[in-house]
Amino acid sequence: MALNWLAGRKIDHPMADLKKARGMVDGLPRGDSVRALEDAASWLVSINREVGFKLDYRLELLELIDRGLKAHWHAVAPEYLDAPRLQKLYEMRLWHAFFGYWRSLGDAYLFCLKAYQAGHAPSGFEKELPRIVGRTLRSITVQIKWRLLRYEAIEDRIWDDLGRTYLFAESRGFARTQTAVYPGAHGQSSAQEEMLKALLLVVSSPDALTPIKLQIAERVVAYLARLGTIDAAQAPGRGFCFDLAMHVPPARVTKNARAGHTVRYFGPGAGRKALIEIAQFIGKQGRVPEDLNLGGMFDLKTVTNVVLHIGRYWSDAPPERRAPRLQLATRLTIVPGFNEAVAWIDAGSDSDSLEFVTPAQSESWVVVNASDGGYGATIPTAKGDWVKVGAVIGVCAEGQATSRVGVLRRTHRDKNGQRRVGIEVLSKIAVAVRFTLGEGDKPVVAAGNTNNAVLLSNKPDANGHIRLLLRSGSYLAGKSARLAVRGKHYLLTPVSVAEEGDEFDLTTFKIVKSL
């Protein structure tokens, strides 16, 4: 009787033969990168389930897929980032295809590390460990970024994978060793550098950034991570901490911070100074430094704003809230959109009851905390499709008789899947007004006499200045304007623009005279 079982079982997997596997990767649809990522993710899952693959062959398969899918994920990422609006089902497919691929790839590299630790590695496999760890950490950073792009809570699993992988690199003594994680100019890195790419991005207040700004921030952080520092000992310049074993996000060090042998203290190091130098370089040269790869072409003002944003959160004294927040439970009525908010504020000023002028597209949000400067709210899960950082909204708290205007500053999903947002209310007063460019002694107002801006000042300050929220693109430096408010007309000269958003210009004007 032949003892065939002694020869080992035959592996029944479509990628058991490297030539066939290469043909499968080469045969991925070139014109459908989303489908390619979906197919590759399913292959990676099946590879992880096939315990018969030897570790060195498994790594060959991962190398084949990893390098073969580069063009596909490079095609999907800009489509997701650049589109101002996508059909919801397609947006979900794009996100799940990209995130699913990188999660499956990271899990596959983690499988290799676990197999090595279990003693299943061939002789000489140790030389591959720095590269595998570097790719694992990079895949985790991509997952973090794409969770942030959806303003969703980062899973505990991600923090677990991040901590255990870096701890493995430390235990093997190569955490600071430079290696070719990937071929090419940007492929040289170390476990420490890859770790800092993830940690420094998360402590840079990414939930306050729009997707395009988050893309820029991630690339800037990746560029400067080599200048950062991370160690088991607390020291000046290491103002943040991360517990490699606790499965929780990194945080700023506090007086009552928990210490332990798995806690690592980190900071941007010389990266803080380099941020300032980048901003100065852009200001003087009118371009981004050549070795700073942002992954695309972006408006220089936007890049500078992102650099300054990162710098504020990397400083030893982070930005503080302008007013303390109070825990409470109430509701807000929200009207989305600049034009809609102005119309609502205008209608409310002529009505004794907001109940009769609330637009059909309004939503009811639950407030979880509040201050003079704004609100923290939970959005009903059935709504919120339009929600994004920088959106203008009309706001009215339950029980109040007047509406105000606000801007969404933060948005993310918590562990329960609820979307939580931070709203900045721009002023205690909001009056719908008519704003027109141009001079003249006659109080001429365009046909229709429709209010198109919001006055945010109760009265001029000592310098005769008032604040106005205008539709985006309405502010022109050096161009006088006219204001019509409650039957009165004024000549204005521009002073400054405090903020330019996708929907609005937040401006200051000086009242020259009445008309």
C-alpha positions in Angstrom: 0.0 0.0 0.0 1.5 3.3 -1.0 1.9 5.8 1.8 1.0 8.8 -0.3 0.0 10.9 2.7 3.7 11.0 3.7 4.4 13.1 0.6 2.1 15.8 1.9 -1.1 17.1 0.4 -1.3 18.7 -3.0 -2.1 22.4 -2.7 -5.4 23.2 -4.5 -5.1 26.9 -5.0 -5.1 28.8 -8.3 -1.9 30.6 -7.3 0.0 27.4 -6.3 2.0 27.8 -9.5 4.0 31.0 -9.8 3.6 31.2 -13.6 -0.2 30.9 -13.4 -0.2 33.5 -10.6 1.8 35.9 -12.7 -0.7 35.4 -15.5 -3.6 36.1 -13.2 -2.0 39.4 -12.1 -1.1 40.4 -15.7 -4.7 39.6 -16.7 -6.4 42.0 -14.4 -8.6 44.5 -16.2 -6.5 47.5 -17.1 -9.6 49.7 -17.7 -11.3 48.8 -14.4 -8.9 49.4 -11.5 -11.7 49.1 -8.9 -12.5 45.6 -10.1 -8.7 44.8 -10.1 -8.4 45.9 -6.5 -11.4 43.8 -5.5 -10.0 40.7 -7.2 -6.6 41.2 -5.7 -8.1 41.6 -2.2 -10.0 38.3 -2.6 -6.7 36.6 -3.7 -4.9 37.9 -0.7 -7.6 36.5 1.6 -7.4 33.1 0.0 -3.6 33.1 0.2 -3.9 33.7 4.0 -6.3 30.8 4.3 -4.0 28.4 2.4 -1.7 27.1 5.2 0.1 24.8 2.7 2.2 27.7 1.1 5.8 27.8 2.4 6.8 31.1 3.8 9.3 32.0 1.0 6.8 31.2 -1.7 4.1 33.1 0.1 6.3 36.2 0.1 6.9 35.8 -3.7 3.2 35.8 -4.2 2.8 39.0 -2.1 5.6 40.7 -4.0 3.9 39.8 -7.3 0.5 41.2 -6.2 1.9 44.2 -4.3 3.9 45.5 -7.3 1.4 44.4 -9.9 -1.5 46.4 -8.3 0.5 49.7 -7.9 -0.9 51.2 -11.1 -4.5 50.3 -10.1 -4.5 51.8 -6.6 -2.7 54.8 -8.1 -5.7 55.2 -10.5 -8.4 54.8 -7.9 -7.1 57.1 -5.2 -7.3 60.4 -7.2 -10.7 59.5 -8.5 -11.9 59.2 -4.9 -10.1 62.4 -3.7 -10.7 64.7 -6.6 -14.4 64.1 -7.3 -16.5 66.9 -5.6 -19.4 64.5 -5.4 -20.0 60.9 -6.3 -23.1 58.7 -6.6 -23.3 57.1 -3.1 -23.1 53.5 -4.1 -20.1 54.1 -6.4 -18.4 56.1 -3.7 -18.8 53.2 -1.3 -17.4 50.8 -3.9 -14.4 53.0 -4.5 -13.6 53.2 -0.8 -14.2 49.6 0.0 -12.1 48.4 -3.0 -9.1 50.6 -2.0 -9.4 50.0 1.8 -10.1 46.3 1.4 -7.1 45.8 -0.8 -4.7 47.5 1.7 -6.2 45.7 4.6 -5.9 42.3 2.9 -2.3 43.2 1.9 -1.4 44.2 5.4 -3.0 41.1 6.9 -0.9 38.9 4.4 2.3 40.5 5.5 1.3 40.1 9.2 0.7 36.4 8.4 4.3 36.1 7.3 5.6 37.7 10.6 3.4 35.4 12.7 4.6 32.4 10.7 8.2 33.4 11.3 7.6 33.8 15.0 6.0 30.3 15.0 9.2 28.8 13.6 8.0 28.1 10.1 10.6 30.2 8.3 13.3 28.7 6.0 17.0 29.3 6.6 18.1 32.9 5.9 14.6 34.3 6.0 15.7 36.8 8.7 17.1 39.2 6.1 13.5 39.7 4.7 12.1 40.8 8.1 12.9 44.6 7.9 11.2 44.8 4.5 8.2 42.8 5.6 7.8 45.0 8.7 8.2 48.2 6.7 5.5 47.1 4.3 3.2 46.0 7.1 3.5 49.4 8.8 3.0 51.2 5.6 -0.2 49.3 4.8 -1.5 50.2 8.2 -0.8 53.9 7.7 -2.8 53.7 4.4 -5.7 52.1 6.3 -5.5 54.9 8.9 -5.6 57.5 6.2 -8.6 56.0 4.4 -10.5 55.7 7.6 -9.8 59.4 8.2 -10.9 60.2 4.7 -14.3 58.9 5.7 -14.1 60.6 9.1 -14.7 57.3 10.7 -13.3 55.9 14.0 -10.0 54.0 13.6 -10.6 50.4 14.6 -8.9 48.9 17.7 -7.6 46.2 15.4 -5.4 48.8 13.5 -3.8 50.1 16.7 -3.2 46.5 17.8 -1.5 45.6 14.5 0.5 48.8 14.6 1.8 48.3 18.1 2.6 44.6 17.8 4.4 45.1 14.5 6.6 47.9 15.8 7.3 46.0 19.0 8.5 43.0 16.9 10.9 45.3 15.0 12.3 46.6 18.3 12.7 43.1 19.7 14.6 42.0 16.7 16.9 45.1 16.9 16.2 46.6 13.5 13.6 49.3 14.3 16.0 52.1 13.2 17.6 50.2 10.4 17.2 51.7 6.9 16.1 49.2 4.3 14.5 49.2 0.8 10.9 48.7 1.8 10.0 49.3 -1.9 12.1 49.9 -5.0 12.5 53.5 -6.1 13.4 56.9 -4.8 10.9 56.9 -2.0 11.2 53.2 -1.0 14.1 53.6 1.5 12.8 53.7 5.1 12.8 52.0 8.5 10.3 50.6 10.9 10.7 53.8 13.1 10.1 56.1 10.2 7.0 54.1 9.0 5.7 54.1 12.6 6.1 57.9 12.9 4.3 58.4 9.6 1.2 56.9 11.2 1.5 58.4 14.7 2.4 62.0 13.6 -0.5 62.0 11.1 -3.0 61.0 13.8 -1.9 63.7 16.3 -2.1 66.4 13.6 -5.8 66.9 14.0 -6.6 65.3 10.6 -10.4 65.2 11.4 -10.4 69.0 10.8 -9.1 68.7 7.3 -11.0 68.2 4.0 -10.0 65.1 2.0 -7.7 67.1 -0.3 -6.0 68.8 2.6 -5.7 65.4 4.4 -3.9 64.0 1.3 -1.4 66.9 1.5 -1.0 66.5 5.2 -0.3 62.7 4.9 2.4 63.4 2.3 4.0 66.2 4.3 4.0 64.0 7.4 5.5 61.1 5.4 8.2 63.5 4.1 9.2 64.7 7.6 8.8 61.5 9.6 12.5 60.8 9.1 13.2 63.8 11.4 10.9 62.6 14.2 11.9 60.8 17.3 10.4 57.9 19.3 11.7 56.2 22.4 10.7 54.5 25.6 12.0 57.5 27.7 10.1 60.7 27.9 12.2 63.8 26.9 11.7 67.4 25.7 10.3 67.3 22.2 8.4 64.0 22.7 5.1 65.5 23.6 3.0 62.5 22.5 2.7 58.9 23.7 1.5 55.6 22.3 1.1 52.3 24.2 2.2 49.5 21.9 0.0 47.0 23.8 -3.2 49.0 24.6 -4.9 49.1 21.2 -5.8 52.8 21.7 -4.9 55.9 19.6 -1.8 58.0 20.4 -2.3 61.1 22.6 -0.6 64.1 24.0 1.4 63.5 27.1 -0.3 64.7 30.3 0.7 64.9 33.9 -1.4 61.8 34.7 -0.2 59.9 31.6 0.2 56.2 32.2 3.8 54.9 32.1 4.8 51.4 31.3 7.4 49.3 29.5 5.2 49.3 26.3 4.6 53.0 26.2 6.6 55.0 23.6 7.0 58.7 23.6 7.3 60.5 20.3 7.4 63.8 18.6 8.3 65.5 15.3 11.8 66.3 16.3 13.5 68.6 13.8 10.4 68.2 11.6 8.8 71.1 13.5 11.5 73.5 12.2 11.4 71.9 8.8 7.7 72.7 8.5 8.4 76.4 9.0 11.2 76.2 6.4 8.7 74.5 3.9 6.2 77.4 4.4 9.0 80.0 3.9 10.3 78.2 0.8 6.8 78.2 -0.8 6.4 81.9 0.0 9.8 82.9 -1.5 10.0 80.4 -4.4 6.4 80.1 -5.3 6.6 76.3 -5.5 6.9 73.2 -3.3 10.4 71.8 -2.6 11.4 69.4 -5.3 11.9 66.5 -3.0 8.5 66.9 -1.3 6.2 64.6 -3.2 2.6 65.5 -2.6 1.2 62.9 -5.0 -0.4 65.6 -7.2 -0.5 69.3 -8.1 -2.2 71.5 -5.4 -2.9 75.2 -4.9 0.1 76.6 -3.1 -2.0 78.5 -0.6 -3.8 75.3 0.3 -0.4 73.5 0.8 0.8 76.4 3.0 -2.4 76.3 5.1 -2.0 72.6 5.7 1.7 73.0 6.7 0.7 75.7 9.2 -2.1 73.5 10.5 0.3 70.6 11.2 2.7 73.0 12.8 0.1 74.2 15.3 -0.6 70.7 16.5 3.1 69.7 16.6 3.9 72.6 18.9 4.5 72.2 22.6 1.4 74.4 23.2 -1.4 73.0 21.1 -4.4 75.2 20.1 -6.9 75.5 22.9 -10.6 75.9 22.7 -11.7 79.5 22.8 -14.5 78.6 25.2 -15.2 75.7 27.6 -17.6 73.1 26.4 -20.6 72.0 28.5 -22.2 68.6 28.3 -25.9 68.8 27.5 -28.7 67.1 25.6 -30.8 69.1 23.2 -31.4 69.4 19.4 -30.3 71.7 16.6 -32.2 72.6 13.5 -29.7 72.6 10.6 -30.1 74.0 7.1 -27.2 73.0 4.8 -25.7 75.3 2.1 -24.7 78.9 1.9 -27.7 80.1 -0.1 -30.2 78.1 1.9 -28.8 79.3 5.2 -29.0 83.0 4.1 -32.5 82.5 2.9 -33.5 80.9 6.1 -32.0 83.6 8.3 -33.7 86.2 6.1 -37.1 84.5 6.3 -36.8 84.1 10.1 -36.2 87.8 10.6 -39.6 88.6 9.1 -41.6 85.9 11.0 -42.8 85.6 14.5 -42.3 81.8 14.4 -39.5 79.8 12.9 -41.9 76.9 12.7 -43.4 78.3 9.6 -40.1 79.2 7.7 -38.0 76.1 8.4 -37.0 74.7 4.9 -38.0 71.2 3.9 -34.3 70.2 3.6 -33.6 71.0 7.3 -32.3 68.3 9.6 -32.5 67.7 13.3 -29.2 66.9 15.0 -28.6 65.9 18.6 -26.2 68.1 20.5 -23.8 66.4 22.9 -21.9 69.5 24.0 -21.9 73.2 23.5 -20.0 76.5 24.1 -20.3 80.1 23.1 -18.2 79.1 20.1 -20.1 76.2 18.8 -21.6 72.7 19.2 -20.7 69.0 19.1 -23.5 67.0 17.6 -24.5 63.5 16.5 -26.1 63.2 13.0 -29.0 60.8 12.4 -27.6 57.8 10.5 -30.2 58.1 7.7 -28.9 61.5 6.7 -25.7 63.5 6.4 -24.8 62.7 2.8 -23.8 66.3 2.2 -21.8 66.6 5.4 -18.2 67.7 4.9 -15.6 69.9 6.7 -16.0 73.5 5.6 -19.7 73.3 4.8 -21.8 76.4 5.6 -25.0 75.7 7.7 -27.8 77.7 9.2 -28.1 76.8 13.0 -30.9 77.2 15.5 -30.9 75.6 18.9 -34.2 74.2 20.3 -36.0 76.9 22.2 -34.2 79.8 20.6 -36.1 82.4 18.4 -33.2 83.3 16.1 -31.0 81.3 13.7 -27.3 81.8 13.3 -24.7 80.7 10.7 -22.0 78.1 11.3 -19.3 76.1 9.6 -18.6 72.4 10.0 -15.0 72.1 11.3 -14.7 68.5 12.2 -16.5 65.2 11.4 -15.8 61.6 12.1 -17.6 58.3 12.9 -17.4 56.8 16.4 -17.1 53.1 17.3 -20.9 52.8 17.2 -21.0 54.0 13.6 -22.6 57.4 14.5 -21.3 60.4 12.7 -20.2 63.1 15.1 -19.5 66.7 14.0 -18.0 69.9 15.4 -19.8 73.1 14.5 -18.3 76.6 14.8 -20.9 79.3 15.1 -19.4 82.4 13.5 -21.1 85.0 15.7 -23.9 85.5 18.2 -25.7 87.6 15.5 -26.6 86.8 11.9 -28.5 89.3 9.8 -29.2 88.6 6.1 -28.0 91.5 4.0 -27.5 92.6 0.4 -23.9 93.0 -0.7 -22.8 94.4 -4.1 -19.4 95.4 -5.5 -18.8 98.9 -6.7 -19.0 102.6 -5.5 -21.6 105.3 -5.9 -23.6 107.8 -3.8 -26.9 106.3 -4.8 -28.0 103.3 -2.8 -28.6 101.2 -5.9 -29.3 97.5 -5.3 -29.4 94.8 -8.0 -32.7 93.7 -9.3 -34.6 91.5 -7.0 -33.2 93.1 -3.9 -32.3 89.5 -2.7 -30.2 89.2 0.4 -27.0 87.3 -0.5 -24.7 87.7 2.5 -24.7 87.6 6.3 -23.7 90.4 8.6 -21.9 89.0 11.7 -21.5 92.2 13.7 -24.1 93.8 15.9 -22.4 97.2 15.4 -19.1 98.5 13.9 -16.1 98.2 16.2 -13.9 101.1 17.3 -12.3 101.2 13.9 -15.6 101.2 12.0 -15.0 97.5 11.0 -17.8 94.9 10.5 -17.6 91.2 9.6 -19.4 89.7 6.7 -19.9 86.2 5.4 -19.9 86.3 1.6 -20.4 83.7 -1.1 -17.1 82.3 -2.2 -15.3 84.6 -4.6 -17.2 87.7 -3.7 -14.3 89.4 -1.8 -12.0 91.4 -4.0 -9.1 93.2 -2.4 -9.1 96.9 -3.1 -12.6 96.9 -4.4 -15.2 99.0 -2.6 -18.7 97.6 -2.0 -22.2 98.6 -0.9 -24.3 97.1 1.8 -28.0 97.2 2.2 -29.4 96.1 5.6 -32.9 96.7 7.0 -33.6 99.6 4.6 -30.3 101.4 5.2 -27.4 101.6 2.7 -23.6 101.9 3.3 -20.4 102.3 1.3 -17.7 99.8 2.4 -14.0 99.4 1.8 -12.3 96.0 2.2 -10.0 95.4 5.1 -9.1 91.6 5.1 -10.4 88.1 4.4 -9.9 85.8 7.4 -10.8 82.6 5.6 -11.7 81.4 2.1 -13.8 78.2 2.0 -15.3 76.2 -0.8 -18.6 78.0 -0.1 -17.7 81.2 1.6 -15.4 84.2 2.2 -15.2 85.3 5.9 -14.3 89.0 5.6 -13.9 92.3 7.3 -15.0 95.7 5.8 -14.8 99.3 7.0 -17.9 101.4 6.8 -17.0 104.6 5.0 -20.3 106.4 5.1 -24.1 106.0 4.8 -25.7 106.4 1.4 
